[in-house]
């Protein structure tokens, strides 16, 4: 027979000792197994082994993903704004090209509600719509004949109005 505290022992083994056995002989039973039943301690250890890496990856992602989504929305709006600026900068176009530009501006205006940009960007969408209307107005006035023009570009002396 073996004397007390002699079994289990790492002495006189017929096979190589596992890492778990080495840890047991070095430091005794795992911490959780000292206070919990084996099955519960094992469940907690495995859960921690799974949750810690998930949290280590998940928490930074939870900070990065909203910034990424915001960047995507701003990129869409910037792309549309760039197109509006491009259309506006083409001033000496033919009437046919101006009609195409007006049609594209109307298409962008119809496209905006379908983009689902979120509540944070309502102001940006409203500003883009305002600029679309401004550019449409300028193109429409440029297409109109001089006698049809209304607004500050019309000379008051032509219509018989008083000049200062």
Backbone bond lengths (Angstrom), bond angles and torsions (degrees), N, CA, C in turn:
res aa  C-N    CA-C-N  psi(-1)  N-CA   C-N-CA  omega(-1)  CA-C   N-CA-C  phi
1 X - - - 1.444 - - 1.527 111.05 -
2 X 1.351 113.01 156.22 1.456 119.36 177.97 1.517 108.97 -89.51
3 X 1.290 115.45 149.86 1.460 119.86 176.27 1.532 109.04 -79.61
4 X 1.345 118.54 162.49 1.466 120.88 -179.63 1.534 111.54 -56.83
5 X 1.353 115.70 146.22 1.477 126.59 179.82 1.515 112.64 63.35
6 X 1.333 117.46 16.75 1.454 120.23 178.25 1.533 111.51 -98.52
7 X 1.345 119.04 -18.40 1.455 122.46 179.38 1.523 108.75 -120.17
8 X 1.201 123.13 134.77 1.455 129.11 -4.57 1.525 110.91 -74.32
9 X 1.290 116.18 154.10 1.453 121.98 -176.71 1.520 109.02 -140.92
10 X 1.318 115.16 151.06 1.459 120.02 177.52 1.520 111.59 -89.44
11 X 1.333 116.40 2.64 1.467 120.86 179.76 1.516 109.99 -82.41
12 X 1.302 116.13 148.05 1.463 124.60 174.64 1.531 112.91 54.64
13 X 1.320 116.16 50.23 1.471 120.22 178.14 1.521 110.04 -87.88
14 X 1.308 116.36 141.56 1.456 121.54 178.27 1.535 112.15 -88.91
15 X 1.317 117.56 -7.66 1.458 121.74 -177.41 1.532 107.84 -140.14
16 X 1.346 116.73 169.96 1.461 120.17 -178.15 1.516 110.40 -72.59
17 X 1.281 114.25 146.59 1.465 121.52 -177.09 1.531 109.73 -81.53
18 X 1.327 118.05 134.68 1.465 121.86 179.28 1.527 109.97 -76.92
19 X 1.328 115.32 163.04 1.466 120.34 178.99 1.520 111.01 -62.77
20 X 1.325 116.68 -38.84 1.462 120.62 178.94 1.523 110.99 -63.23
21 X 1.343 117.08 -40.51 1.474 120.52 178.50 1.523 110.49 -66.83
22 X 1.316 117.22 -40.16 1.478 120.02 177.58 1.524 110.36 -60.67
23 X 1.332 115.93 -43.46 1.465 119.71 178.95 1.524 110.96 -63.74
24 X 1.321 117.90 -40.18 1.461 121.92 179.53 1.530 110.85 -63.00
25 X 1.322 118.07 -45.32 1.458 120.78 -178.42 1.521 111.76 -70.69
26 X 1.322 116.55 -27.89 1.460 119.78 -179.31 1.527 111.57 -78.44
27 X 1.345 118.22 -46.12 1.468 120.03 -172.53 1.523 114.65 -123.06
28 X 1.302 119.48 2.30 1.461 121.03 178.77 1.520 111.62 86.14
29 X 1.325 115.26 -163.17 1.461 120.30 -178.94 1.525 110.52 -66.22
30 X 1.348 117.07 146.68 1.470 119.60 176.93 1.528 110.67 -57.85
31 X 1.328 114.61 153.09 1.462 122.15 -174.64 1.522 112.25 -53.47
32 X 1.330 117.36 -50.65 1.467 120.35 -176.47 1.527 111.93 -65.61
33 X 1.324 117.19 -31.81 1.473 119.94 179.99 1.514 112.00 -71.54
34 X 1.304 117.05 -15.73 1.466 119.47 176.93 1.529 110.34 -74.71
35 X 1.326 118.14 -26.24 1.459 121.64 -174.20 1.526 114.01 -116.01
36 X 1.313 117.10 -18.95 1.466 121.25 -176.71 1.521 109.63 -122.13
37 X 1.331 116.33 158.56 1.466 118.59 172.70 1.531 109.97 -62.55
38 X 1.321 116.83 156.04 1.461 121.86 -175.20 1.525 111.93 -54.87
39 X 1.332 117.31 -46.50 1.456 120.13 -175.59 1.520 111.34 -64.26
40 X 1.350 117.41 -38.74 1.458 120.70 -179.48 1.537 110.81 -73.26
41 X 1.321 116.85 -39.98 1.470 120.51 177.68 1.529 110.22 -62.34
42 X 1.320 116.15 -41.26 1.450 121.09 179.11 1.531 110.73 -65.01
43 X 1.324 116.93 -41.39 1.465 121.42 178.14 1.531 111.21 -63.20
44 X 1.324 116.74 -44.17 1.466 120.61 -179.86 1.528 110.41 -64.68
45 X 1.331 117.36 -43.20 1.472 120.06 179.38 1.533 111.20 -61.42
46 X 1.318 116.37 -43.91 1.470 119.48 -179.87 1.529 111.37 -67.97
47 X 1.323 116.05 -38.08 1.467 119.36 177.98 1.520 110.61 -63.72
48 X 1.326 116.78 -43.91 1.468 119.94 177.78 1.519 111.34 -63.90
49 X 1.324 115.90 -40.37 1.462 119.65 179.28 1.528 111.23 -63.64
50 X 1.322 117.26 -26.34 1.464 121.19 178.49 1.525 111.68 -88.22
51 X 1.322 117.10 -42.35 1.467 120.64 -174.26 1.526 113.84 -73.67
52 X 1.309 117.79 -36.05 1.470 119.80 -177.08 1.529 111.31 -60.73
53 X 1.336 120.25 -49.20 1.478 117.99 177.30 1.527 113.04 -64.91
54 X 1.332 116.36 -36.28 1.470 118.80 179.30 1.527 109.86 -63.03
55 X 1.317 117.10 -44.13 1.465 120.28 178.25 1.523 111.48 -67.76
56 X 1.333 116.40 -37.05 1.468 119.79 179.68 1.528 111.14 -63.04
57 X 1.311 117.00 -32.46 1.465 120.78 178.30 1.523 110.69 -90.50
58 X 1.323 116.72 -38.97 1.460 121.46 -173.17 1.511 114.88 -70.36
59 X 1.324 117.87 -40.58 1.474 119.73 -177.45 1.530 112.47 -63.72
60 X 1.321 119.37 -46.58 1.471 117.07 175.59 1.532 112.69 -63.15
61 X 1.339 116.59 -35.91 1.466 118.92 178.28 1.519 111.82 -64.03
62 X 1.331 116.19 -34.69 1.457 119.13 179.23 1.519 111.33 -65.22
63 X 1.307 117.75 -22.86 1.468 120.90 176.24 1.517 111.14 -87.44
64 X 1.327 118.06 -32.48 1.458 121.86 -174.92 1.525 111.95 -81.91
65 X 1.320 117.86 -37.95 1.470 121.09 -174.28 1.532 112.67 -59.95
66 X 1.350 120.38 -46.31 1.475 117.77 177.41 1.530 112.88 -60.96
67 X 1.318 117.39 -37.60 1.471 120.01 177.50 1.521 110.79 -64.66
68 X 1.330 116.05 -40.27 1.459 120.30 178.40 1.524 111.01 -64.05
69 X 1.325 117.30 -44.49 1.459 120.46 179.50 1.529 111.17 -63.78
70 X 1.332 116.62 -40.11 1.463 120.67 177.28 1.523 110.41 -62.95
71 X 1.329 116.17 -40.61 1.465 120.82 178.42 1.526 110.12 -62.28
72 X 1.344 117.33 -41.27 1.456 121.24 179.63 1.538 111.28 -62.05
73 X 1.336 116.12 -43.86 1.464 120.06 -179.67 1.517 109.51 -65.23
74 X 1.312 116.80 -45.00 1.478 119.52 179.44 1.536 110.88 -63.31
75 X 1.326 116.94 -34.68 1.464 119.99 177.56 1.530 110.76 -64.87
76 X 1.350 117.25 -40.96 1.466 120.34 176.85 1.516 111.03 -61.96
77 X 1.341 115.93 -46.39 1.467 119.58 -179.84 1.524 111.09 -64.27
78 X 1.317 116.79 -40.35 1.470 120.36 179.25 1.518 110.50 -64.01
79 X 1.327 116.62 -39.82 1.455 120.15 177.81 1.531 110.80 -61.63
80 X 1.323 116.59 -42.92 1.469 119.66 178.48 1.525 111.01 -67.14
81 X 1.342 116.57 -41.76 1.467 119.81 177.58 1.528 110.62 -61.53
82 X 1.323 117.39 -41.23 1.467 120.52 178.99 1.528 110.83 -61.03
83 X 1.327 115.59 -37.87 1.461 118.94 178.59 1.530 110.75 -67.70
84 X 1.328 116.70 -40.09 1.466 120.28 178.14 1.533 110.11 -63.91
85 X 1.326 117.00 -43.21 1.469 120.73 179.06 1.523 110.05 -63.72
86 X 1.325 116.81 -39.69 1.462 120.60 178.47 1.522 111.18 -62.52
87 X 1.323 115.88 -43.40 1.469 120.03 178.89 1.525 110.10 -64.91
88 X 1.312 116.81 -41.98 1.465 120.12 -178.46 1.521 111.44 -66.80
89 X 1.323 117.72 -33.19 1.462 119.75 -175.96 1.529 112.83 -74.45
90 X 1.317 117.93 -16.23 1.464 121.03 178.28 1.522 109.33 -85.49
91 X 1.317 117.06 84.79 1.469 120.35 -173.52 1.518 113.27 -88.38
92 X 1.294 117.89 -39.69 1.473 120.43 -174.97 1.511 112.54 -89.57
93 X 1.310 117.62 45.60 1.454 121.59 -178.01 1.521 111.54 -88.68
94 X 1.300 114.60 164.44 1.464 119.47 173.82 1.534 108.32 -74.90
95 X 1.322 114.85 166.56 1.466 119.43 179.97 1.523 111.50 -61.87
96 X 1.317 117.28 -36.56 1.471 121.84 -179.68 1.535 109.90 -65.31
97 X 1.329 117.30 -42.42 1.469 121.08 179.37 1.527 110.48 -66.77
98 X 1.335 116.34 -36.24 1.470 119.33 177.82 1.516 110.99 -66.92
99 X 1.329 116.87 -36.69 1.464 120.13 176.77 1.530 110.65 -64.47
100 X 1.330 116.16 -40.97 1.466 119.84 176.75 1.527 110.70 -63.28
101 X 1.329 115.94 -40.17 1.461 120.05 178.54 1.524 111.11 -63.60
102 X 1.333 116.58 -42.82 1.469 120.28 177.12 1.527 111.28 -62.87
103 X 1.326 116.13 -38.95 1.467 119.85 178.80 1.536 109.95 -65.43
104 X 1.325 116.71 -40.57 1.478 119.68 179.21 1.525 110.59 -66.67
105 X 1.323 117.61 -38.79 1.466 120.41 177.18 1.528 110.78 -63.43
106 X 1.312 116.69 -40.46 1.469 120.32 176.90 1.526 110.56 -65.28
107 X 1.311 116.87 -36.96 1.471 121.15 178.22 1.537 110.70 -65.33
108 X 1.310 116.49 -41.53 1.467 120.23 177.05 1.522 109.61 -62.97
109 X 1.322 116.23 -41.21 1.470 120.65 179.20 1.531 110.92 -62.02
110 X 1.331 116.89 -40.97 1.470 119.87 177.74 1.526 111.85 -71.41
111 X 1.314 117.40 -27.90 1.459 122.74 -177.61 1.532 112.42 -73.75
112 X 1.306 117.83 -30.63 1.473 121.65 -173.71 1.521 115.01 -55.17
113 X 1.334 120.56 -46.36 1.475 118.33 -179.61 1.528 113.81 -64.72
114 X 1.334 117.34 -24.90 1.461 120.83 -178.52 1.525 113.41 -82.02
115 X 1.318 118.18 -8.14 1.459 120.74 -176.26 1.526 113.30 -75.23
116 X 1.326 118.67 -20.21 1.470 122.33 -178.64 1.526 111.31 49.88
117 X 1.304 115.82 62.90 1.452 120.73 -175.59 1.518 113.67 -84.18
118 X 1.292 119.15 -10.89 1.456 120.93 177.38 1.512 112.19 94.91
119 X 1.319 114.35 163.31 1.461 120.88 -175.47 1.522 112.55 -68.82
120 X 1.312 117.66 -27.41 1.465 120.55 -178.50 1.528 112.21 -66.09
121 X 1.318 117.08 -19.30 1.463 120.02 -173.41 1.522 113.22 -113.72
122 X 1.330 117.66 17.19 1.466 119.67 177.86 1.520 111.68 -61.04
123 X 1.309 117.21 -38.31 1.463 120.57 -179.96 1.530 109.78 -65.08
124 X 1.333 116.41 -42.21 1.466 119.73 179.43 1.529 111.06 -64.00
125 X 1.328 116.65 -41.09 1.465 120.75 179.03 1.534 109.75 -65.11
126 X 1.334 116.25 -42.45 1.465 119.67 179.20 1.536 110.22 -62.95
127 X 1.321 117.83 -41.93 1.466 120.71 177.67 1.522 111.00 -62.40
128 X 1.331 116.51 -41.59 1.463 119.40 178.05 1.526 110.49 -63.29
129 X 1.330 117.43 -42.31 1.473 120.00 177.73 1.522 111.25 -61.76
130 X 1.322 116.28 -40.23 1.464 120.34 178.32 1.524 110.69 -62.40
131 X 1.327 116.21 -43.35 1.464 119.34 179.37 1.529 111.41 -69.01
132 X 1.327 116.24 -34.81 1.465 118.63 175.35 1.524 110.63 -59.72
133 X 1.316 116.96 -46.76 1.468 120.71 179.56 1.520 111.34 -62.81
134 X 1.330 116.38 -38.53 1.463 120.23 178.25 1.527 110.94 -62.52
135 X 1.315 116.90 -46.93 1.472 120.48 -179.15 1.523 110.05 -68.38
136 X 1.328 118.20 -38.87 1.471 120.48 176.45 1.526 110.16 -59.97
137 X 1.323 116.49 -42.92 1.462 120.22 178.93 1.517 111.75 -62.10
138 X 1.332 116.04 -42.96 1.471 118.96 179.17 1.525 111.25 -64.06
139 X 1.331 116.59 -42.83 1.463 118.82 179.37 1.525 111.30 -66.88
140 X 1.313 117.21 -38.55 1.469 120.60 178.73 1.512 110.70 -63.91
141 X 1.329 116.89 -42.29 1.470 120.25 178.16 1.517 110.80 -66.18
142 X 1.329 117.25 -34.90 1.460 120.10 179.60 1.532 110.45 -69.77
143 X 1.320 117.08 -30.44 1.463 120.89 178.85 1.525 112.15 -78.02
144 X 1.316 117.10 -25.49 1.470 120.86 -176.80 1.520 109.95 -71.61
145 X 1.325 113.94 150.65 1.466 118.29 176.05 1.521 108.46 -71.07
146 X 1.325 118.09 155.09 1.474 120.32 -177.02 1.518 113.30 -55.54
147 X 1.329 119.25 -33.00 1.462 119.97 -179.32 1.522 111.72 -73.76
148 X 1.357 118.05 -19.76 1.456 121.60 179.93 1.523 112.64 -91.33
149 X 1.303 117.00 -11.39 1.457 120.26 -175.79 1.517 111.22 -66.65
150 X 1.299 114.17 140.26 1.449 121.14 176.95 1.509 106.61 -128.33
151 X 1.302 115.78 140.90 1.460 117.32 176.05 1.507 111.66 122.87
152 X 1.305 116.81 -167.05 1.457 121.44 -172.79 1.515 114.55 -66.46
153 X 1.342 118.51 -20.22 1.458 118.90 -179.09 1.528 112.05 -76.94
154 X 1.318 118.42 -12.50 1.465 121.69 -178.39 1.524 109.12 -83.60
155 X 1.281 116.48 135.97 1.463 122.33 -179.05 1.527 108.54 -84.17
156 X 1.323 117.55 127.27 1.466 122.31 -178.63 1.537 112.01 -68.73
157 X 1.321 117.43 -28.30 1.462 118.65 -177.95 1.519 111.19 -68.20
158 X 1.378 118.80 -24.72 1.457 120.70 -179.86 1.521 110.91 -68.34
159 X 1.327 117.57 -31.57 1.447 120.06 -174.51 1.525 112.27 -95.21
160 X 1.284 115.91 6.72 1.452 118.40 177.68 1.519 111.93 86.31
161 X 1.290 117.67 8.36 1.445 121.35 -179.38 1.530 110.74 -76.97
162 X 1.288 114.75 163.96 1.457 120.37 -179.21 1.520 110.21 -74.37
163 X 1.304 115.72 143.45 1.461 120.73 174.74 1.495 108.89 -112.55
164 X 1.259 115.97 152.47 1.472 120.03 -179.79 1.480 112.63 -93.49
